[in-house]
Amino acid sequence: MTQQDTKTHHLMIGMIEWYNQFKDFAARDQTNETNRVAAFEASFAAITRCEMAGFCPMSLITDAYDYAAKYNFDVTRVRA
């Protein structure tokens, strides 16, 4: 396995882990801001890793991409 293949492999594993976290928090009560923020952060992390691995999140993890677009708010403001 080449170094690039190993990097892509690890990014995809990370994407799947974050995607599973997104699915968990997105399935919870979305009127609770904590759940919305956690789902958004997890979807953003999954999208970032997907892009870093060279794949298109719009076609690979569509629901996470749509969620991030729907709740596109300033995460730094929410954390403060």
PyMOL Python script that loads the backbone (N, CA, C, O; Angstrom):
from pymol import cmd

cmd.read_pdbstr("""\
ATOM      1  N   MET A   1       0.852  -1.175   0.000  1.00  0.00           N
ATOM      2  CA  MET A   1       0.000   0.000   0.000  1.00  0.00           C
ATOM      3  C   MET A   1       0.898   1.239   0.000  1.00  0.00           C
ATOM      4  O   MET A   1       1.827   1.340   0.801  1.00  0.00           O
ATOM      5  N   THR A   2       0.620   2.152  -0.881  1.00  0.00           N
ATOM      6  CA  THR A   2       1.433   3.362  -0.963  1.00  0.00           C
ATOM      7  C   THR A   2       1.070   4.315   0.167  1.00  0.00           C
ATOM      8  O   THR A   2       0.058   4.143   0.845  1.00  0.00           O
ATOM      9  N   GLN A   3       1.908   5.314   0.354  1.00  0.00           N
ATOM     10  CA  GLN A   3       1.660   6.291   1.413  1.00  0.00           C
ATOM     11  C   GLN A   3       0.351   7.040   1.175  1.00  0.00           C
ATOM     12  O   GLN A   3      -0.399   7.294   2.117  1.00  0.00           O
ATOM     13  N   GLN A   4       0.073   7.397  -0.090  1.00  0.00           N
ATOM     14  CA  GLN A   4      -1.175   8.095  -0.396  1.00  0.00           C
ATOM     15  C   GLN A   4      -2.379   7.204  -0.131  1.00  0.00           C
ATOM     16  O   GLN A   4      -3.397   7.672   0.380  1.00  0.00           O
ATOM     17  N   ASP A   5      -2.273   5.925  -0.473  1.00  0.00           N
ATOM     18  CA  ASP A   5      -3.373   5.007  -0.204  1.00  0.00           C
ATOM     19  C   ASP A   5      -3.635   4.890   1.292  1.00  0.00           C
ATOM     20  O   ASP A   5      -4.789   4.837   1.718  1.00  0.00           O
ATOM     21  N   THR A   6      -2.574   4.849   2.089  1.00  0.00           N
ATOM     22  CA  THR A   6      -2.713   4.769   3.539  1.00  0.00           C
ATOM     23  C   THR A   6      -3.377   6.026   4.087  1.00  0.00           C
ATOM     24  O   THR A   6      -4.251   5.946   4.950  1.00  0.00           O
ATOM     25  N   LYS A   7      -2.962   7.182   3.586  1.00  0.00           N
ATOM     26  CA  LYS A   7      -3.554   8.448   4.029  1.00  0.00           C
ATOM     27  C   LYS A   7      -5.035   8.486   3.679  1.00  0.00           C
ATOM     28  O   LYS A   7      -5.862   8.850   4.516  1.00  0.00           O
ATOM     29  N   THR A   8      -5.374   8.114   2.454  1.00  0.00           N
ATOM     30  CA  THR A   8      -6.776   8.088   2.020  1.00  0.00           C
ATOM     31  C   THR A   8      -7.580   7.110   2.866  1.00  0.00           C
ATOM     32  O   THR A   8      -8.709   7.401   3.258  1.00  0.00           O
ATOM     33  N   HIS A   9      -7.000   5.962   3.142  1.00  0.00           N
ATOM     34  CA  HIS A   9      -7.661   4.948   3.966  1.00  0.00           C
ATOM     35  C   HIS A   9      -7.988   5.501   5.354  1.00  0.00           C
ATOM     36  O   HIS A   9      -9.100   5.321   5.849  1.00  0.00           O
ATOM     37  N   HIS A  10      -7.038   6.159   5.967  1.00  0.00           N
ATOM     38  CA  HIS A  10      -7.257   6.716   7.306  1.00  0.00           C
ATOM     39  C   HIS A  10      -8.277   7.858   7.279  1.00  0.00           C
ATOM     40  O   HIS A  10      -9.088   7.996   8.196  1.00  0.00           O
ATOM     41  N   LEU A  11      -8.231   8.666   6.233  1.00  0.00           N
ATOM     42  CA  LEU A  11      -9.222   9.734   6.117  1.00  0.00           C
ATOM     43  C   LEU A  11     -10.628   9.166   5.953  1.00  0.00           C
ATOM     44  O   LEU A  11     -11.581   9.700   6.521  1.00  0.00           O
ATOM     45  N   MET A  12     -10.762   8.108   5.197  1.00  0.00           N
ATOM     46  CA  MET A  12     -12.077   7.501   4.989  1.00  0.00           C
ATOM     47  C   MET A  12     -12.592   6.842   6.275  1.00  0.00           C
ATOM     48  O   MET A  12     -13.788   6.892   6.563  1.00  0.00           O
ATOM     49  N   ILE A  13     -11.698   6.233   7.037  1.00  0.00           N
ATOM     50  CA  ILE A  13     -12.098   5.664   8.336  1.00  0.00           C
ATOM     51  C   ILE A  13     -12.582   6.791   9.247  1.00  0.00           C
ATOM     52  O   ILE A  13     -13.608   6.653   9.914  1.00  0.00           O
ATOM     53  N   GLY A  14     -11.852   7.898   9.277  1.00  0.00           N
ATOM     54  CA  GLY A  14     -12.263   9.054  10.071  1.00  0.00           C
ATOM     55  C   GLY A  14     -13.593   9.610   9.599  1.00  0.00           C
ATOM     56  O   GLY A  14     -14.434   9.992  10.412  1.00  0.00           O
ATOM     57  N   MET A  15     -13.786   9.655   8.290  1.00  0.00           N
ATOM     58  CA  MET A  15     -15.049  10.150   7.748  1.00  0.00           C
ATOM     59  C   MET A  15     -16.210   9.264   8.214  1.00  0.00           C
ATOM     60  O   MET A  15     -17.260   9.771   8.608  1.00  0.00           O
ATOM     61  N   ILE A  16     -16.021   7.965   8.170  1.00  0.00           N
ATOM     62  CA  ILE A  16     -17.080   7.044   8.589  1.00  0.00           C
ATOM     63  C   ILE A  16     -17.388   7.208  10.072  1.00  0.00           C
ATOM     64  O   ILE A  16     -18.553   7.185  10.470  1.00  0.00           O
ATOM     65  N   GLU A  17     -16.361   7.371  10.886  1.00  0.00           N
ATOM     66  CA  GLU A  17     -16.579   7.573  12.322  1.00  0.00           C
ATOM     67  C   GLU A  17     -17.371   8.851  12.580  1.00  0.00           C
ATOM     68  O   GLU A  17     -18.325   8.845  13.359  1.00  0.00           O
ATOM     69  N   TRP A  18     -16.981   9.943  11.931  1.00  0.00           N
ATOM     70  CA  TRP A  18     -17.705  11.206  12.106  1.00  0.00           C
ATOM     71  C   TRP A  18     -19.106  11.133  11.521  1.00  0.00           C
ATOM     72  O   TRP A  18     -20.044  11.714  12.066  1.00  0.00           O
ATOM     73  N   TYR A  19     -19.247  10.414  10.405  1.00  0.00           N
ATOM     74  CA  TYR A  19     -20.564  10.258   9.786  1.00  0.00           C
ATOM     75  C   TYR A  19     -21.506   9.506  10.724  1.00  0.00           C
ATOM     76  O   TYR A  19     -22.679   9.860  10.837  1.00  0.00           O
ATOM     77  N   ASN A  20     -21.003   8.479  11.390  1.00  0.00           N
ATOM     78  CA  ASN A  20     -21.823   7.743  12.362  1.00  0.00           C
ATOM     79  C   ASN A  20     -22.227   8.644  13.530  1.00  0.00           C
ATOM     80  O   ASN A  20     -23.353   8.556  14.022  1.00  0.00           O
ATOM     81  N   GLN A  21     -21.312   9.509  13.974  1.00  0.00           N
ATOM     82  CA  GLN A  21     -21.648  10.469  15.029  1.00  0.00           C
ATOM     83  C   GLN A  21     -22.733  11.432  14.540  1.00  0.00           C
ATOM     84  O   GLN A  21     -23.666  11.755  15.275  1.00  0.00           O
ATOM     85  N   PHE A  22     -22.599  11.886  13.295  1.00  0.00           N
ATOM     86  CA  PHE A  22     -23.614  12.763  12.711  1.00  0.00           C
ATOM     87  C   PHE A  22     -24.974  12.078  12.709  1.00  0.00           C
ATOM     88  O   PHE A  22     -25.967  12.677  13.122  1.00  0.00           O
ATOM     89  N   LYS A  23     -25.032  10.832  12.250  1.00  0.00           N
ATOM     90  CA  LYS A  23     -26.306  10.106  12.175  1.00  0.00           C
ATOM     91  C   LYS A  23     -26.932   9.982  13.566  1.00  0.00           C
ATOM     92  O   LYS A  23     -28.147  10.110  13.715  1.00  0.00           O
ATOM     93  N   ASP A  24     -26.111   9.735  14.572  1.00  0.00           N
ATOM     94  CA  ASP A  24     -26.597   9.599  15.941  1.00  0.00           C
ATOM     95  C   ASP A  24     -27.216  10.913  16.424  1.00  0.00           C
ATOM     96  O   ASP A  24     -28.347  10.918  16.910  1.00  0.00           O
ATOM     97  N   PHE A  25     -26.493  12.016  16.296  1.00  0.00           N
ATOM     98  CA  PHE A  25     -27.006  13.295  16.786  1.00  0.00           C
ATOM     99  C   PHE A  25     -28.131  13.848  15.919  1.00  0.00           C
ATOM    100  O   PHE A  25     -29.020  14.526  16.434  1.00  0.00           O
ATOM    101  N   ALA A  26     -28.115  13.579  14.629  1.00  0.00           N
ATOM    102  CA  ALA A  26     -29.183  14.057  13.746  1.00  0.00           C
ATOM    103  C   ALA A  26     -30.495  13.328  14.022  1.00  0.00           C
ATOM    104  O   ALA A  26     -31.569  13.860  13.741  1.00  0.00           O
ATOM    105  N   ALA A  27     -30.417  12.121  14.568  1.00  0.00           N
ATOM    106  CA  ALA A  27     -31.623  11.353  14.884  1.00  0.00           C
ATOM    107  C   ALA A  27     -32.257  11.803  16.201  1.00  0.00           C
ATOM    108  O   ALA A  27     -33.391  11.431  16.502  1.00  0.00           O
ATOM    109  N   ARG A  28     -31.544  12.586  16.971  1.00  0.00           N
ATOM    110  CA  ARG A  28     -32.060  13.076  18.257  1.00  0.00           C
ATOM    111  C   ARG A  28     -32.931  14.318  18.054  1.00  0.00           C
ATOM    112  O   ARG A  28     -33.025  14.854  16.950  1.00  0.00           O
ATOM    113  N   ASP A  29     -33.551  14.754  19.122  1.00  0.00           N
ATOM    114  CA  ASP A  29     -34.436  15.922  19.111  1.00  0.00           C
ATOM    115  C   ASP A  29     -33.685  17.160  18.610  1.00  0.00           C
ATOM    116  O   ASP A  29     -32.744  17.620  19.257  1.00  0.00           O
ATOM    117  N   GLN A  30     -34.099  17.692  17.469  1.00  0.00           N
ATOM    118  CA  GLN A  30     -33.400  18.822  16.869  1.00  0.00           C
ATOM    119  C   GLN A  30     -33.848  20.178  17.422  1.00  0.00           C
ATOM    120  O   GLN A  30     -33.311  21.215  17.032  1.00  0.00           O
ATOM    121  N   THR A  31     -34.824  20.173  18.325  1.00  0.00           N
ATOM    122  CA  THR A  31     -35.161  21.431  18.992  1.00  0.00           C
ATOM    123  C   THR A  31     -34.151  21.738  20.087  1.00  0.00           C
ATOM    124  O   THR A  31     -34.087  22.865  20.579  1.00  0.00           O
ATOM    125  N   ASN A  32     -33.366  20.746  20.468  1.00  0.00           N
ATOM    126  CA  ASN A  32     -32.296  20.918  21.448  1.00  0.00           C
ATOM    127  C   ASN A  32     -31.058  21.432  20.707  1.00  0.00           C
ATOM    128  O   ASN A  32     -30.519  20.742  19.842  1.00  0.00           O
ATOM    129  N   GLU A  33     -30.617  22.626  21.041  1.00  0.00           N
ATOM    130  CA  GLU A  33     -29.486  23.237  20.338  1.00  0.00           C
ATOM    131  C   GLU A  33     -28.211  22.418  20.456  1.00  0.00           C
ATOM    132  O   GLU A  33     -27.411  22.393  19.522  1.00  0.00           O
ATOM    133  N   THR A  34     -28.006  21.753  21.572  1.00  0.00           N
ATOM    134  CA  THR A  34     -26.813  20.929  21.758  1.00  0.00           C
ATOM    135  C   THR A  34     -26.764  19.823  20.720  1.00  0.00           C
ATOM    136  O   THR A  34     -25.707  19.558  20.147  1.00  0.00           O
ATOM    137  N   ASN A  35     -27.898  19.171  20.471  1.00  0.00           N
ATOM    138  CA  ASN A  35     -27.941  18.110  19.465  1.00  0.00           C
ATOM    139  C   ASN A  35     -27.679  18.663  18.072  1.00  0.00           C
ATOM    140  O   ASN A  35     -26.977  18.039  17.276  1.00  0.00           O
ATOM    141  N   ARG A  36     -28.242  19.832  17.776  1.00  0.00           N
ATOM    142  CA  ARG A  36     -28.027  20.448  16.460  1.00  0.00           C
ATOM    143  C   ARG A  36     -26.557  20.795  16.251  1.00  0.00           C
ATOM    144  O   ARG A  36     -25.997  20.537  15.186  1.00  0.00           O
ATOM    145  N   VAL A  37     -25.937  21.380  17.271  1.00  0.00           N
ATOM    146  CA  VAL A  37     -24.528  21.767  17.162  1.00  0.00           C
ATOM    147  C   VAL A  37     -23.654  20.530  17.020  1.00  0.00           C
ATOM    148  O   VAL A  37     -22.746  20.510  16.189  1.00  0.00           O
ATOM    149  N   ALA A  38     -23.912  19.505  17.814  1.00  0.00           N
ATOM    150  CA  ALA A  38     -23.117  18.276  17.730  1.00  0.00           C
ATOM    151  C   ALA A  38     -23.279  17.609  16.365  1.00  0.00           C
ATOM    152  O   ALA A  38     -22.304  17.121  15.794  1.00  0.00           O
ATOM    153  N   ALA A  39     -24.500  17.585  15.843  1.00  0.00           N
ATOM    154  CA  ALA A  39     -24.736  17.007  14.521  1.00  0.00           C
ATOM    155  C   ALA A  39     -24.030  17.819  13.445  1.00  0.00           C
ATOM    156  O   ALA A  39     -23.435  17.258  12.525  1.00  0.00           O
ATOM    157  N   PHE A  40     -24.099  19.141  13.562  1.00  0.00           N
ATOM    158  CA  PHE A  40     -23.437  20.004  12.579  1.00  0.00           C
ATOM    159  C   PHE A  40     -21.923  19.797  12.610  1.00  0.00           C
ATOM    160  O   PHE A  40     -21.302  19.638  11.560  1.00  0.00           O
ATOM    161  N   GLU A  41     -21.325  19.798  13.797  1.00  0.00           N
ATOM    162  CA  GLU A  41     -19.879  19.619  13.907  1.00  0.00           C
ATOM    163  C   GLU A  41     -19.441  18.271  13.357  1.00  0.00           C
ATOM    164  O   GLU A  41     -18.419  18.173  12.677  1.00  0.00           O
ATOM    165  N   ALA A  42     -20.224  17.221  13.655  1.00  0.00           N
ATOM    166  CA  ALA A  42     -19.886  15.892  13.144  1.00  0.00           C
ATOM    167  C   ALA A  42     -20.023  15.840  11.629  1.00  0.00           C
ATOM    168  O   ALA A  42     -19.187  15.241  10.953  1.00  0.00           O
ATOM    169  N   SER A  43     -21.071  16.464  11.085  1.00  0.00           N
ATOM    170  CA  SER A  43     -21.234  16.464   9.633  1.00  0.00           C
ATOM    171  C   SER A  43     -20.104  17.249   8.975  1.00  0.00           C
ATOM    172  O   SER A  43     -19.585  16.836   7.938  1.00  0.00           O
ATOM    173  N   PHE A  44     -19.721  18.373   9.570  1.00  0.00           N
ATOM    174  CA  PHE A  44     -18.629  19.180   9.025  1.00  0.00           C
ATOM    175  C   PHE A  44     -17.317  18.399   9.041  1.00  0.00           C
ATOM    176  O   PHE A  44     -16.551  18.451   8.078  1.00  0.00           O
ATOM    177  N   ALA A  45     -17.055  17.673  10.131  1.00  0.00           N
ATOM    178  CA  ALA A  45     -15.831  16.866  10.227  1.00  0.00           C
ATOM    179  C   ALA A  45     -15.842  15.746   9.191  1.00  0.00           C
ATOM    180  O   ALA A  45     -14.814  15.463   8.576  1.00  0.00           O
ATOM    181  N   ALA A  46     -16.983  15.114   8.994  1.00  0.00           N
ATOM    182  CA  ALA A  46     -17.089  14.041   7.990  1.00  0.00           C
ATOM    183  C   ALA A  46     -16.880  14.597   6.587  1.00  0.00           C
ATOM    184  O   ALA A  46     -16.182  13.991   5.774  1.00  0.00           O
ATOM    185  N   ILE A  47     -17.481  15.743   6.304  1.00  0.00           N
ATOM    186  CA  ILE A  47     -17.342  16.379   4.989  1.00  0.00           C
ATOM    187  C   ILE A  47     -15.889  16.751   4.732  1.00  0.00           C
ATOM    188  O   ILE A  47     -15.368  16.519   3.641  1.00  0.00           O
ATOM    189  N   THR A  48     -15.240  17.324   5.727  1.00  0.00           N
ATOM    190  CA  THR A  48     -13.843  17.737   5.586  1.00  0.00           C
ATOM    191  C   THR A  48     -12.952  16.546   5.269  1.00  0.00           C
ATOM    192  O   THR A  48     -12.116  16.624   4.369  1.00  0.00           O
ATOM    193  N   ARG A  49     -13.119  15.452   5.990  1.00  0.00           N
ATOM    194  CA  ARG A  49     -12.295  14.271   5.750  1.00  0.00           C
ATOM    195  C   ARG A  49     -12.587  13.651   4.391  1.00  0.00           C
ATOM    196  O   ARG A  49     -11.681  13.161   3.717  1.00  0.00           O
ATOM    197  N   CYS A  50     -13.830  13.674   3.997  1.00  0.00           N
ATOM    198  CA  CYS A  50     -14.221  13.150   2.693  1.00  0.00           C
ATOM    199  C   CYS A  50     -13.534  13.941   1.577  1.00  0.00           C
ATOM    200  O   CYS A  50     -12.997  13.357   0.636  1.00  0.00           O
ATOM    201  N   GLU A  51     -13.552  15.262   1.686  1.00  0.00           N
ATOM    202  CA  GLU A  51     -12.898  16.113   0.688  1.00  0.00           C
ATOM    203  C   GLU A  51     -11.387  15.918   0.695  1.00  0.00           C
ATOM    204  O   GLU A  51     -10.757  15.883  -0.362  1.00  0.00           O
ATOM    205  N   MET A  52     -10.802  15.790   1.890  1.00  0.00           N
ATOM    206  CA  MET A  52      -9.355  15.598   1.991  1.00  0.00           C
ATOM    207  C   MET A  52      -8.930  14.277   1.353  1.00  0.00           C
ATOM    208  O   MET A  52      -7.819  14.163   0.836  1.00  0.00           O
ATOM    209  N   ALA A  53      -9.815  13.283   1.390  1.00  0.00           N
ATOM    210  CA  ALA A  53      -9.519  11.987   0.779  1.00  0.00           C
ATOM    211  C   ALA A  53      -9.700  12.025  -0.734  1.00  0.00           C
ATOM    212  O   ALA A  53      -9.332  11.079  -1.431  1.00  0.00           O
ATOM    213  N   GLY A  54     -10.266  13.118  -1.242  1.00  0.00           N
ATOM    214  CA  GLY A  54     -10.416  13.265  -2.681  1.00  0.00           C
ATOM    215  C   GLY A  54     -11.765  12.851  -3.221  1.00  0.00           C
ATOM    216  O   GLY A  54     -11.910  12.638  -4.424  1.00  0.00           O
ATOM    217  N   PHE A  55     -12.762  12.734  -2.350  1.00  0.00           N
ATOM    218  CA  PHE A  55     -14.091  12.341  -2.776  1.00  0.00           C
ATOM    219  C   PHE A  55     -15.068  13.503  -2.622  1.00  0.00           C
ATOM    220  O   PHE A  55     -14.804  14.451  -1.881  1.00  0.00           O
ATOM    221  N   CYS A  56     -16.170  13.427  -3.308  1.00  0.00           N
ATOM    222  CA  CYS A  56     -17.178  14.484  -3.280  1.00  0.00           C
ATOM    223  C   CYS A  56     -18.230  14.165  -2.221  1.00  0.00           C
ATOM    224  O   CYS A  56     -18.969  13.191  -2.369  1.00  0.00           O
ATOM    225  N   PRO A  57     -18.314  14.963  -1.156  1.00  0.00           N
ATOM    226  CA  PRO A  57     -19.293  14.684  -0.102  1.00  0.00           C
ATOM    227  C   PRO A  57     -20.736  14.857  -0.567  1.00  0.00           C
ATOM    228  O   PRO A  57     -21.649  14.277   0.021  1.00  0.00           O
ATOM    229  N   MET A  58     -20.950  15.651  -1.617  1.00  0.00           N
ATOM    230  CA  MET A  58     -22.313  15.843  -2.116  1.00  0.00           C
ATOM    231  C   MET A  58     -22.891  14.547  -2.669  1.00  0.00           C
ATOM    232  O   MET A  58     -24.110  14.372  -2.680  1.00  0.00           O
ATOM    233  N   SER A  59     -22.038  13.637  -3.127  1.00  0.00           N
ATOM    234  CA  SER A  59     -22.536  12.379  -3.661  1.00  0.00           C
ATOM    235  C   SER A  59     -22.284  11.200  -2.725  1.00  0.00           C
ATOM    236  O   SER A  59     -22.963  10.177  -2.821  1.00  0.00           O
ATOM    237  N   LEU A  60     -21.317  11.333  -1.825  1.00  0.00           N
ATOM    238  CA  LEU A  60     -20.969  10.213  -0.958  1.00  0.00           C
ATOM    239  C   LEU A  60     -21.741  10.235   0.365  1.00  0.00           C
ATOM    240  O   LEU A  60     -22.251   9.202   0.797  1.00  0.00           O
ATOM    241  N   ILE A  61     -21.830  11.376   0.997  1.00  0.00           N
ATOM    242  CA  ILE A  61     -22.558  11.502   2.267  1.00  0.00           C
ATOM    243  C   ILE A  61     -23.558  12.654   2.136  1.00  0.00           C
ATOM    244  O   ILE A  61     -23.459  13.676   2.814  1.00  0.00           O
ATOM    245  N   THR A  62     -24.503  12.449   1.255  1.00  0.00           N
ATOM    246  CA  THR A  62     -25.462  13.495   0.880  1.00  0.00           C
ATOM    247  C   THR A  62     -26.218  14.062   2.070  1.00  0.00           C
ATOM    248  O   THR A  62     -26.362  15.279   2.182  1.00  0.00           O
ATOM    249  N   ASP A  63     -26.708  13.200   2.966  1.00  0.00           N
ATOM    250  CA  ASP A  63     -27.504  13.695   4.094  1.00  0.00           C
ATOM    251  C   ASP A  63     -26.682  14.572   5.032  1.00  0.00           C
ATOM    252  O   ASP A  63     -27.193  15.569   5.541  1.00  0.00           O
ATOM    253  N   ALA A  64     -25.435  14.224   5.268  1.00  0.00           N
ATOM    254  CA  ALA A  64     -24.564  15.053   6.112  1.00  0.00           C
ATOM    255  C   ALA A  64     -24.276  16.383   5.424  1.00  0.00           C
ATOM    256  O   ALA A  64     -24.239  17.426   6.076  1.00  0.00           O
ATOM    257  N   TYR A  65     -24.074  16.349   4.123  1.00  0.00           N
ATOM    258  CA  TYR A  65     -23.810  17.576   3.372  1.00  0.00           C
ATOM    259  C   TYR A  65     -25.029  18.498   3.408  1.00  0.00           C
ATOM    260  O   TYR A  65     -24.897  19.703   3.619  1.00  0.00           O
ATOM    261  N   ASP A  66     -26.212  17.925   3.202  1.00  0.00           N
ATOM    262  CA  ASP A  66     -27.450  18.718   3.237  1.00  0.00           C
ATOM    263  C   ASP A  66     -27.696  19.300   4.629  1.00  0.00           C
ATOM    264  O   ASP A  66     -28.133  20.444   4.754  1.00  0.00           O
ATOM    265  N   TYR A  67     -27.418  18.522   5.667  1.00  0.00           N
ATOM    266  CA  TYR A  67     -27.597  18.996   7.043  1.00  0.00           C
ATOM    267  C   TYR A  67     -26.680  20.181   7.316  1.00  0.00           C
ATOM    268  O   TYR A  67     -27.105  21.186   7.888  1.00  0.00           O
ATOM    269  N   ALA A  68     -25.421  20.058   6.906  1.00  0.00           N
ATOM    270  CA  ALA A  68     -24.463  21.139   7.135  1.00  0.00           C
ATOM    271  C   ALA A  68     -24.895  22.402   6.394  1.00  0.00           C
ATOM    272  O   ALA A  68     -24.743  23.511   6.906  1.00  0.00           O
ATOM    273  N   ALA A  69     -25.428  22.233   5.200  1.00  0.00           N
ATOM    274  CA  ALA A  69     -25.892  23.392   4.434  1.00  0.00           C
ATOM    275  C   ALA A  69     -27.124  24.021   5.093  1.00  0.00           C
ATOM    276  O   ALA A  69     -27.259  25.244   5.117  1.00  0.00           O
ATOM    277  N   LYS A  70     -28.013  23.194   5.622  1.00  0.00           N
ATOM    278  CA  LYS A  70     -29.238  23.690   6.258  1.00  0.00           C
ATOM    279  C   LYS A  70     -28.927  24.474   7.526  1.00  0.00           C
ATOM    280  O   LYS A  70     -29.492  25.543   7.759  1.00  0.00           O
ATOM    281  N   TYR A  71     -28.024  23.936   8.343  1.00  0.00           N
ATOM    282  CA  TYR A  71     -27.682  24.579   9.620  1.00  0.00           C
ATOM    283  C   TYR A  71     -26.330  25.258   9.534  1.00  0.00           C
ATOM    284  O   TYR A  71     -25.525  25.152  10.459  1.00  0.00           O
ATOM    285  N   ASN A  72     -26.072  25.939   8.460  1.00  0.00           N
ATOM    286  CA  ASN A  72     -24.782  26.592   8.269  1.00  0.00           C
ATOM    287  C   ASN A  72     -24.703  27.822   9.162  1.00  0.00           C
ATOM    288  O   ASN A  72     -24.982  28.939   8.726  1.00  0.00           O
ATOM    289  N   PHE A  73     -24.319  27.604  10.422  1.00  0.00           N
ATOM    290  CA  PHE A  73     -24.151  28.706  11.347  1.00  0.00           C
ATOM    291  C   PHE A  73     -22.720  28.732  11.843  1.00  0.00           C
ATOM    292  O   PHE A  73     -21.966  27.778  11.651  1.00  0.00           O
ATOM    293  N   ASP A  74     -22.361  29.796  12.463  1.00  0.00           N
ATOM    294  CA  ASP A  74     -21.006  29.994  12.940  1.00  0.00           C
ATOM    295  C   ASP A  74     -20.775  29.146  14.192  1.00  0.00           C
ATOM    296  O   ASP A  74     -21.261  29.472  15.275  1.00  0.00           O
ATOM    297  N   VAL A  75     -20.026  28.054  14.027  1.00  0.00           N
ATOM    298  CA  VAL A  75     -19.785  27.129  15.129  1.00  0.00           C
ATOM    299  C   VAL A  75     -18.999  27.815  16.242  1.00  0.00           C
ATOM    300  O   VAL A  75     -19.210  27.510  17.416  1.00  0.00           O
ATOM    301  N   THR A  76     -18.100  28.731  15.900  1.00  0.00           N
ATOM    302  CA  THR A  76     -17.317  29.406  16.933  1.00  0.00           C
ATOM    303  C   THR A  76     -18.210  30.269  17.811  1.00  0.00           C
ATOM    304  O   THR A  76     -17.937  30.430  19.001  1.00  0.00           O
ATOM    305  N   ARG A  77     -19.270  30.824  17.242  1.00  0.00           N
ATOM    306  CA  ARG A  77     -20.209  31.623  18.041  1.00  0.00           C
ATOM    307  C   ARG A  77     -20.975  30.730  19.006  1.00  0.00           C
ATOM    308  O   ARG A  77     -21.214  31.120  20.149  1.00  0.00           O
ATOM    309  N   VAL A  78     -21.359  29.552  18.566  1.00  0.00           N
ATOM    310  CA  VAL A  78     -22.117  28.636  19.401  1.00  0.00           C
ATOM    311  C   VAL A  78     -21.273  28.105  20.552  1.00  0.00           C
ATOM    312  O   VAL A  78     -21.779  27.924  21.660  1.00  0.00           O
ATOM    313  N   ARG A  79     -20.000  27.856  20.299  1.00  0.00           N
ATOM    314  CA  ARG A  79     -19.100  27.314  21.324  1.00  0.00           C
ATOM    315  C   ARG A  79     -18.784  28.342  22.408  1.00  0.00           C
ATOM    316  O   ARG A  79     -18.495  27.965  23.544  1.00  0.00           O
ATOM    317  N   ALA A  80     -18.834  29.610  22.084  1.00  0.00           N
ATOM    318  CA  ALA A  80     -18.420  30.656  23.033  1.00  0.00           C
ATOM    319  C   ALA A  80     -19.364  30.800  24.196  1.00  0.00           C
ATOM    320  O   ALA A  80     -19.144  31.638  25.070  1.00  0.00           O
TER     321      ALA A  80
END
""", "prot")
cmd.dss("prot")
cmd.show_as("cartoon", "prot")
cmd.util.cbc("prot")
cmd.orient("prot")
